[in-house]
Amino acid sequence: MLESKRAQRQGKIAILGPRGTFSEEAAYRFMTSPALVLARDLEEIFNFVINGEVKFGVIPIENSIEGSVHLAQELLIKRDVKVYSEIILEINHCLLTLEGVSLKDIKEVISHPQALAQCKQLIRDLGAKTRNAPSTADAARGIRTKKLKNSAAIAPLASARLYNLKVLKENVQDVKENKTRFLVISQTDHKPTGKDKTSIILYLRNRPGALYEALKIFAENGINLTKIESRPSRRALGDYVFFIDLDGHRKEKNIKEVLENLRLTTSFLKVLGSYPRVE
């Protein structure tokens, strides 16, 4: 069923460039033969979707080790897009070098800051310094194009194939159970499937019991929350915005009623969209 859905999906899909990243792998999980459009940053992915230049965009939203991607959350608050799907990707970080380079030759490890943070033990064992790159694939590409013989990149296997690099070690992340959740954004969300999830953003009124009142609405209607996360709203000290995922589709009668009740008790509610739940 999943394979048939992937094969049926067509259209341009924007990902964070360059090629050879986990974002590209996520795009291939979503669509069998995606027409990839490489974006310079997350904001450009949102712009491509909003302007209709692509049908879909893939954005990383959270990692099981490092937590949420705050820039992606900020853009979801501000920009007018919907969540169409989610993809959970197991992360396998690899240590990549030029041919002929051994572990003892490595003086520097280059990668995206999140990848470096997820591989601290390896870096300590190597006794190497670190350098940030815009993406894991950029790090791998730099090793190849600059012929860096005393450097290694932490990047996916796809980058090793793309840039013809040697895989010195696989699964070098500190925690082996390492997963990243990606969202597929579009101008519309997904039609109901019977096994759905809805993502919302809300601001609470600044008064005692505001959070309790909001959570009570979910509990009284038997709605299961699969995620609740707060982060500073950037409006005032002590003011927070909440990101909530809940079981069910926004078009279902009980979910509709819950969302209407929430609008009455919160200062701001944004429904990001409903989409198939990953089991």
C-alpha positions as CSV (number, residue, x, y, z in Angstrom):
1,M,0.0,0.0,0.0
2,L,2.8,2.4,1.0
3,E,4.7,1.6,-2.2
4,S,1.7,2.2,-4.4
5,K,1.1,5.6,-2.8
6,R,4.7,6.6,-3.3
7,A,4.5,5.6,-7.0
8,Q,1.3,7.6,-7.5
9,R,2.8,10.8,-6.1
10,Q,4.2,13.2,-8.7
11,G,5.5,16.7,-8.9
12,K,8.4,18.8,-7.9
13,I,9.6,18.5,-4.3
14,A,12.0,21.0,-2.7
15,I,14.7,19.8,-0.3
16,L,17.6,21.4,1.5
17,G,20.5,21.1,-0.9
18,P,23.0,19.9,-1.9
19,R,22.4,16.3,-3.1
20,G,23.3,13.4,-0.9
21,T,21.6,14.5,2.3
22,F,19.1,12.8,4.7
23,S,16.5,15.3,3.3
24,E,17.0,13.7,-0.2
25,E,16.6,10.2,1.4
26,A,13.3,11.4,3.0
27,A,12.1,12.7,-0.3
28,Y,12.6,9.3,-1.9
29,R,10.7,7.7,1.0
30,F,7.8,10.0,0.1
31,M,7.9,9.8,-3.7
32,T,9.3,7.0,-6.0
33,S,10.8,9.4,-8.6
34,P,10.9,12.9,-7.1
35,A,11.7,15.9,-9.3
36,L,14.1,17.4,-6.8
37,V,14.5,21.2,-6.4
38,L,17.4,22.1,-4.2
39,A,16.9,25.0,-1.8
40,R,19.6,27.1,-0.1
41,D,17.9,27.1,3.2
42,L,14.6,26.2,5.0
43,E,13.0,29.5,4.2
44,E,13.5,29.0,0.5
45,I,11.7,25.7,0.7
46,F,8.7,27.5,2.2
47,N,8.9,30.2,-0.5
48,F,8.9,27.5,-3.2
49,V,5.8,25.9,-1.8
50,I,3.9,29.1,-1.2
51,N,4.7,30.5,-4.6
52,G,3.6,27.3,-6.3
53,E,7.0,26.6,-7.8
54,V,6.9,23.1,-6.2
55,K,4.0,20.9,-5.0
56,F,5.8,19.7,-1.9
57,G,8.7,20.6,0.4
58,V,10.6,18.4,2.9
59,I,11.7,20.0,6.1
60,P,13.4,18.4,9.2
61,I,11.3,19.1,12.3
62,E,12.9,17.1,15.1
63,N,15.6,14.6,16.0
64,S,15.3,11.9,18.7
65,I,18.6,13.1,20.2
66,E,19.0,16.8,19.5
67,G,15.3,17.7,19.7
68,S,13.3,20.2,17.6
69,V,14.5,22.3,14.7
70,H,13.6,25.7,16.0
71,L,13.9,27.5,12.6
72,A,11.5,25.1,11.1
73,Q,9.0,25.6,13.9
74,E,9.4,29.4,13.6
75,L,8.6,29.2,9.8
76,L,5.6,27.0,10.5
77,I,4.2,29.7,12.8
78,K,4.8,32.5,10.3
79,R,4.2,31.1,6.9
80,D,1.0,29.9,5.2
81,V,1.6,26.2,4.5
82,K,0.0,22.9,5.4
83,V,1.5,19.7,6.6
84,Y,0.7,16.9,4.0
85,S,2.7,14.0,5.4
86,E,5.4,13.0,7.9
87,I,8.5,10.8,7.4
88,I,10.5,9.1,10.1
89,L,14.0,8.3,9.0
90,E,16.6,6.3,10.8
91,I,19.9,8.2,10.9
92,N,23.1,6.4,10.0
93,H,26.0,8.7,10.3
94,C,29.2,7.6,8.5
95,L,32.8,8.8,8.7
96,L,33.9,9.5,5.1
97,T,37.4,10.2,3.8
98,L,39.5,10.1,0.6
99,E,41.0,6.8,-0.4
100,G,44.2,6.0,1.5
101,V,43.3,8.0,4.6
102,S,43.2,6.1,7.9
103,L,41.8,7.0,11.3
104,K,45.2,8.1,12.6
105,D,45.5,10.6,9.7
106,I,42.3,12.5,10.7
107,K,43.0,15.9,12.4
108,E,39.6,17.5,11.6
109,V,36.0,16.4,11.4
110,I,33.6,18.4,9.3
111,S,29.8,18.2,9.3
112,H,26.6,20.0,10.0
113,P,26.5,21.1,13.7
114,Q,23.7,18.7,14.6
115,A,25.6,15.7,13.1
116,L,28.8,16.8,15.1
117,A,26.7,17.0,18.3
118,Q,25.4,13.5,17.7
119,C,28.9,12.0,17.2
120,K,30.8,13.5,20.2
121,Q,32.4,10.2,21.4
122,L,33.9,9.5,18.0
123,I,35.4,13.0,17.7
124,R,36.9,12.7,21.2
125,D,38.3,9.3,20.4
126,L,39.9,10.7,17.3
127,G,41.3,13.7,19.2
128,A,40.2,15.8,16.2
129,K,39.0,19.4,16.0
130,T,35.7,20.1,14.4
131,R,34.4,22.5,11.7
132,N,30.8,23.3,10.8
133,A,29.4,22.9,7.3
134,P,26.0,24.0,6.0
135,S,25.0,20.4,5.6
136,T,26.4,16.9,5.9
137,A,26.6,16.6,2.1
138,D,28.5,19.9,1.9
139,A,31.0,18.5,4.3
140,A,31.5,15.4,2.1
141,R,31.7,17.4,-1.1
142,G,34.4,19.6,0.5
143,I,36.5,16.6,1.3
144,R,36.4,15.5,-2.4
145,T,36.7,18.9,-4.1
146,K,39.4,20.3,-1.8
147,K,41.2,16.9,-1.5
148,L,41.4,17.2,2.3
149,K,43.7,14.3,3.3
150,N,43.7,15.0,7.0
151,S,40.0,15.7,7.3
152,A,36.9,13.5,7.5
153,A,33.2,14.2,7.0
154,I,30.3,12.9,9.0
155,A,27.6,12.3,6.4
156,P,25.1,9.7,5.0
157,L,26.1,6.7,2.9
158,A,24.4,8.5,-0.1
159,S,27.2,11.2,0.2
160,A,29.9,8.6,0.0
161,R,28.4,7.2,-3.2
162,L,27.8,10.6,-4.7
163,Y,31.3,12.0,-4.0
164,N,33.2,8.7,-4.3
165,L,34.5,8.7,-0.8
166,K,35.7,5.9,1.4
167,V,33.5,4.8,4.3
168,L,35.9,4.4,7.3
169,K,33.1,3.7,9.8
170,E,29.3,3.4,9.8
171,N,26.8,4.2,12.6
172,V,29.2,6.5,14.3
173,Q,26.5,8.4,16.2
174,D,26.6,8.2,20.0
175,V,23.1,6.8,20.3
176,K,22.3,4.1,17.8
177,E,18.5,4.6,18.0
178,N,18.8,7.9,16.2
179,K,15.8,9.1,14.1
180,T,14.8,12.3,12.4
181,R,11.2,13.3,11.7
182,F,10.6,15.2,8.5
183,L,7.4,17.0,7.5
184,V,6.2,17.3,3.9
185,I,4.6,20.7,3.5
186,S,2.3,21.7,0.7
187,Q,-0.5,24.2,0.0
188,T,-3.1,21.7,1.2
189,D,-3.1,18.9,3.8
190,H,-4.0,15.3,3.3
191,K,-7.5,13.9,2.9
192,P,-8.7,11.6,5.7
193,T,-7.4,8.0,5.7
194,G,-8.8,6.7,9.0
195,K,-5.4,6.6,10.7
196,D,-4.5,10.3,10.9
197,K,-2.7,12.9,13.0
198,T,-3.3,16.6,13.3
199,S,-0.7,19.2,14.2
200,I,-1.6,22.5,15.7
201,I,0.1,25.6,17.2
202,L,-1.5,27.6,20.0
203,Y,-0.8,30.6,22.3
204,L,-2.5,30.6,25.7
205,R,-4.1,33.5,27.3
206,N,-1.9,34.9,30.1
207,R,-4.0,33.9,33.1
208,P,-3.9,31.2,35.8
209,G,-5.1,27.8,34.7
210,A,-4.9,28.5,30.9
211,L,-2.9,25.4,30.1
212,Y,-5.1,23.3,32.3
213,E,-8.2,24.6,30.5
214,A,-6.7,23.8,27.1
215,L,-5.6,20.2,28.1
216,K,-9.0,19.6,29.7
217,I,-10.7,20.1,26.4
218,F,-8.7,17.2,24.9
219,A,-9.2,15.0,27.9
220,E,-13.0,15.5,28.1
221,N,-13.3,14.6,24.4
222,G,-11.1,11.5,24.6
223,I,-8.4,13.0,22.2
224,N,-5.0,11.4,22.5
225,L,-2.1,13.9,22.4
226,T,1.0,12.3,20.8
227,K,3.2,15.4,21.4
228,I,3.1,18.6,23.3
229,E,6.1,21.0,23.3
230,S,6.5,24.5,24.5
231,R,9.0,27.1,23.4
232,P,9.4,30.9,23.9
233,S,7.1,32.9,21.7
234,R,9.6,35.7,21.2
235,R,6.8,38.1,22.2
236,A,7.7,38.6,25.9
237,L,9.7,36.9,28.6
238,G,7.7,34.0,30.1
239,D,5.3,33.9,27.0
240,Y,5.2,30.5,25.3
241,V,3.8,28.9,22.2
242,F,2.7,25.3,22.2
243,F,3.2,22.7,19.4
244,I,0.7,19.9,19.7
245,D,0.1,16.7,17.7
246,L,-3.1,14.8,18.3
247,D,-4.7,11.6,16.9
248,G,-7.4,12.1,14.4
249,H,-8.2,14.3,11.3
250,R,-9.4,17.9,11.5
251,K,-12.5,16.9,9.5
252,E,-13.7,14.4,12.0
253,K,-16.7,15.6,14.0
254,N,-15.1,15.4,17.5
255,I,-11.8,16.9,16.3
256,K,-13.7,19.8,14.7
257,E,-15.5,20.5,18.0
258,V,-12.3,20.4,20.0
259,L,-10.6,22.9,17.7
260,E,-13.6,25.2,17.9
261,N,-13.6,25.1,21.7
262,L,-9.8,25.7,21.7
263,R,-10.3,28.9,19.6
264,L,-12.5,30.2,22.5
265,T,-10.0,29.6,25.2
266,T,-6.7,30.5,23.5
267,S,-5.4,33.7,22.1
268,F,-4.2,32.1,18.9
269,L,-4.7,28.8,17.2
270,K,-3.2,27.6,13.9
271,V,-4.1,24.2,12.4
272,L,-1.0,23.1,10.5
273,G,-2.9,20.2,8.9
274,S,-3.9,16.6,9.1
275,Y,-2.0,13.8,7.5
276,P,-1.5,10.0,7.7
277,R,0.0,8.8,11.0
278,V,3.3,6.9,10.8
279,E,2.9,3.7,12.8
